[in-house]
Amino acid sequence: MPEAPVMLVVSRQFDAAPEAVFDAWLDAESVCQWLFSTPGGVMEKVEITPRVGGGFEVFERRGAMLAEHYGAYVEINRPRRLAFDFRSGKETPTTRVTVSFETRDGGCFVTLTHELDPQWAAYGESVRKGWSGILDGLALSLQGETRAGREIVQMREYDAPRDLVWEAWTRREHVDQWWGPDGFITCTESMEVRPNGVWRYTMTGPDGTVYPNHQFYMDVAAPERLIYAHGAGDEAAAPHFHVTVIFEALGPKRTRVTMTSLFPSKAARDLVVEKYDAIEGGKQTLARLATYLEVLPR
């Protein structure tokens, strides 16, 4: 007798009418902002056929990897219930996802249930966090927050091989020599560049103020991609923003670096720009890397 599926349940209250929350799941323009969206990822394809028997395809470019998500709708009952058979990649088996919408407290209470195959039970907590993050993104989208409005994207090209740029970015003996805006001194306490690893460091400003920082690495794909959550001080607190760094080889001796910082809201993004001059600080940091790379042996 086959094992019963593992029922993962995630819920959230939204300050919007059930009709608006329901419709966001079937609107391609909305979906591209939040469904299966990751920090630094770029949506390449979002197609939705909103009828029973139809489905969705959501493709996001994550560096060299293309993350593919497919759904086939088995129930569309606006604005009460939506169900679809879901799979990540064409060759993976399907699992059932059901989303219910309930009028509550002047808004909409959403309950998402994912019937996970027992063989993937060990990944249940990771899956739960993934859906929780998706619902967070949906909440922002319903408030009119777009990814573009929450991002800072900075790019620079270097006359250096990609492996060397990666090494300068991920080894403590190198990164302390250039990390931070002009006049700042970085001192690494510990650095483990691996998934779930942490880089702990302090930055001392020109006026002597010491700023503790940490980065939790979420994805490390050498020498192509880093994704990390950035925080300051309290490691138990929610990260201030997420960063994706893409290292693109333009030739044997030339590399393009694209650094995308994604903030939880437009207001949070605007605060660091206006109060801390984050855009200029990022430009100076990337420029300091260029100067440092000039003296590294090839």
C-alpha positions in Angstrom: 0.0 0.0 0.0 1.5 3.4 -1.0 2.4 5.8 1.8 0.2 8.8 2.3 1.5 12.2 1.1 3.1 14.6 3.5 0.8 17.5 3.9 2.6 20.8 4.1 0.4 23.8 5.1 1.3 27.5 4.9 -1.1 30.3 5.6 -1.1 34.1 5.5 -3.5 37.0 6.0 -3.6 39.6 3.1 -5.0 43.1 3.2 -6.9 42.6 0.0 -10.2 41.2 -1.2 -10.3 37.5 -1.9 -11.0 38.3 -5.6 -7.9 40.3 -5.9 -5.7 37.7 -4.2 -7.2 34.9 -6.3 -6.8 36.7 -9.6 -3.1 37.4 -8.8 -2.5 33.6 -9.2 -3.8 33.6 -12.7 -2.4 36.9 -14.1 1.0 36.5 -15.9 2.0 40.1 -15.2 1.5 39.6 -11.5 3.0 36.1 -11.3 6.3 37.2 -12.9 6.8 39.5 -9.8 6.5 36.8 -7.1 5.8 33.2 -8.1 9.0 31.1 -7.9 11.0 34.4 -8.0 14.4 34.4 -6.3 16.8 37.3 -5.4 18.8 38.1 -8.5 16.8 35.7 -10.8 15.5 37.0 -14.1 12.1 35.8 -15.3 12.4 34.5 -18.9 9.0 33.1 -19.5 5.6 33.3 -17.8 2.7 31.7 -19.6 -0.7 31.0 -18.0 -3.8 29.4 -19.5 -6.4 30.1 -16.7 -8.9 27.2 -17.1 -9.3 23.7 -15.9 -7.1 21.6 -18.2 -4.9 24.6 -18.8 -1.9 25.5 -16.7 1.2 27.6 -16.2 4.9 27.6 -17.1 7.2 29.8 -15.1 10.9 29.9 -16.1 13.5 31.9 -14.2 17.1 32.3 -15.2 19.5 31.9 -12.2 22.9 32.4 -13.7 23.6 29.5 -16.0 20.7 27.5 -14.6 17.1 27.8 -15.9 14.6 26.9 -13.2 11.5 25.5 -14.7 8.1 25.2 -13.0 4.9 23.7 -14.4 1.4 23.5 -13.2 -1.8 21.9 -14.6 -5.0 23.3 -13.2 -7.5 20.8 -11.8 -9.8 23.2 -10.0 -10.5 26.9 -10.5 -13.3 28.1 -8.2 -13.1 31.9 -8.0 -12.5 33.3 -5.4 -12.6 30.3 -3.0 -10.2 27.6 -4.2 -7.4 26.9 -6.7 -5.7 23.6 -7.2 -3.0 22.5 -9.6 -0.7 19.5 -10.2 2.8 20.9 -9.8 6.3 19.9 -10.9 9.7 21.4 -11.1 11.1 20.3 -14.4 9.4 18.2 -17.1 10.9 14.9 -15.9 9.8 15.2 -12.2 6.6 13.6 -10.9 3.7 15.9 -10.1 2.4 16.8 -6.7 -0.9 18.5 -5.8 -1.0 22.1 -4.5 -4.3 23.5 -3.3 -4.8 27.2 -2.3 -8.0 28.3 -0.5 -9.1 31.9 -0.1 -11.3 33.0 2.9 -12.8 36.3 3.7 -11.4 37.2 7.1 -10.7 40.4 9.2 -11.5 42.7 6.3 -9.1 40.9 4.0 -8.3 37.5 2.7 -6.9 34.5 4.6 -5.0 32.1 2.3 -4.2 28.5 3.2 -1.8 26.7 0.8 -1.5 22.9 1.1 1.2 21.0 -0.7 0.8 17.2 -0.8 4.4 16.3 -0.9 5.6 12.8 -2.0 6.9 10.9 1.1 10.2 10.3 -0.6 10.8 14.1 -0.3 9.7 14.4 3.3 13.3 15.3 4.4 13.0 18.5 2.3 9.6 19.4 3.9 11.0 22.4 5.9 12.8 23.8 2.8 9.6 23.5 0.8 7.6 25.2 3.5 10.0 28.1 3.6 9.9 28.3 -0.2 6.1 28.7 -0.2 6.2 31.1 2.7 8.6 33.3 0.7 6.3 33.1 -2.3 3.4 34.3 -0.2 5.5 37.2 1.1 6.2 38.1 -2.5 2.6 38.0 -3.3 1.8 40.3 -0.4 4.3 42.9 -1.8 2.9 42.6 -5.3 -0.6 43.2 -4.0 0.7 46.4 -2.3 2.0 47.6 -5.7 5.7 46.7 -4.9 7.6 45.6 -8.0 11.0 43.8 -8.1 12.4 46.7 -10.1 11.4 49.2 -7.4 13.1 47.1 -4.7 16.4 46.4 -6.5 19.8 48.0 -6.9 21.6 46.6 -9.9 25.2 47.4 -10.5 27.6 46.1 -13.1 31.3 46.4 -14.0 33.6 44.7 -16.4 37.2 43.7 -15.5 40.3 43.0 -17.5 40.9 39.7 -15.6 39.9 36.1 -16.0 36.7 35.0 -14.3 38.5 32.5 -12.0 40.7 35.3 -10.7 37.8 37.7 -10.1 35.9 34.9 -8.2 39.0 34.2 -6.1 39.3 37.9 -5.2 35.7 37.9 -4.1 35.7 34.7 -2.1 39.0 34.5 -0.3 39.5 36.4 2.9 43.1 37.4 2.2 41.9 39.1 -1.0 38.5 40.5 -0.1 39.8 42.5 2.9 42.0 44.5 0.5 39.2 46.0 -1.5 35.7 45.4 0.0 33.7 48.6 0.8 33.5 52.2 -0.3 36.4 54.5 -0.4 38.0 55.1 3.0 36.5 52.0 4.6 38.6 49.2 6.1 37.3 45.6 6.1 38.4 43.0 8.6 37.2 39.4 8.2 36.5 37.4 11.3 35.5 34.2 9.5 34.6 33.3 6.0 33.0 30.0 4.8 32.0 30.4 1.1 29.6 27.4 0.8 25.8 27.0 1.0 24.8 27.7 4.6 28.2 29.2 5.3 28.7 32.6 6.8 31.1 35.5 6.2 31.5 37.6 9.3 33.4 40.9 9.1 33.6 44.5 10.3 33.8 47.6 8.2 35.5 50.7 9.8 34.4 54.0 8.3 36.7 57.0 7.7 35.4 58.5 11.0 36.4 55.4 13.0 32.8 54.0 13.3 32.9 50.1 13.3 30.0 48.4 11.5 29.5 44.6 12.1 28.3 42.7 9.1 27.5 39.1 8.1 26.5 37.3 4.9 24.7 34.0 4.9 25.4 32.1 1.7 22.3 30.6 0.1 23.9 29.5 -3.2 27.5 29.1 -4.2 28.2 28.0 -7.8 31.9 28.6 -8.4 33.0 30.6 -10.4 29.7 31.7 -11.7 27.2 32.8 -9.0 26.8 33.8 -5.3 23.5 34.4 -3.6 23.5 35.5 0.0 21.4 37.2 2.7 23.1 40.3 4.1 22.7 41.4 7.7 24.3 43.7 10.3 25.0 43.0 13.9 22.3 40.5 15.2 22.6 37.3 13.2 19.2 36.1 14.5 17.4 39.1 13.0 15.9 39.1 9.5 18.4 40.0 6.7 18.4 43.5 5.5 18.5 42.5 1.9 19.5 39.6 -0.5 22.3 39.8 -3.0 23.0 37.9 -6.2 26.4 38.3 -7.8 26.9 36.9 -11.3 30.4 36.4 -12.8 30.2 36.3 -16.6 33.2 35.3 -18.7 33.4 37.7 -21.7 36.6 36.2 -22.9 39.8 34.5 -21.5 40.9 37.6 -19.8 37.7 39.7 -19.3 34.8 39.3 -16.8 31.5 41.1 -16.2 30.2 41.2 -12.7 26.5 42.0 -12.1 25.5 42.6 -8.5 21.8 42.7 -7.7 20.6 43.7 -4.2 16.9 43.0 -3.5 15.3 44.7 -0.6 12.1 43.7 1.2 10.3 46.9 0.1 10.8 50.0 -2.0 11.0 52.1 1.1 13.8 49.9 2.5 15.7 50.3 -0.8 15.2 54.1 -0.9 16.4 54.4 2.7 19.8 52.9 2.0 20.1 55.0 -1.2 19.2 58.3 0.5 20.7 57.8 4.0 23.8 55.7 3.2 24.4 56.6 -0.4 24.3 52.9 -1.3 24.5 53.3 -5.1 27.7 55.4 -5.0 29.1 53.1 -2.3 28.6 50.1 -4.5 30.3 51.8 -7.5 33.3 52.7 -5.3 33.5 49.1 -4.1 33.5 47.6 -7.6 36.1 50.2 -8.6 38.3 49.2 -5.7 38.1 45.6 -6.9 39.4 46.8 -10.4 42.4 48.5 -8.8 43.2 45.4 -6.7 42.9 43.0 -9.6 45.6 45.0 -11.4 48.2 44.0 -8.9 47.2 40.3 -8.6 49.6 37.9 -10.4 48.0 36.2 -13.5 
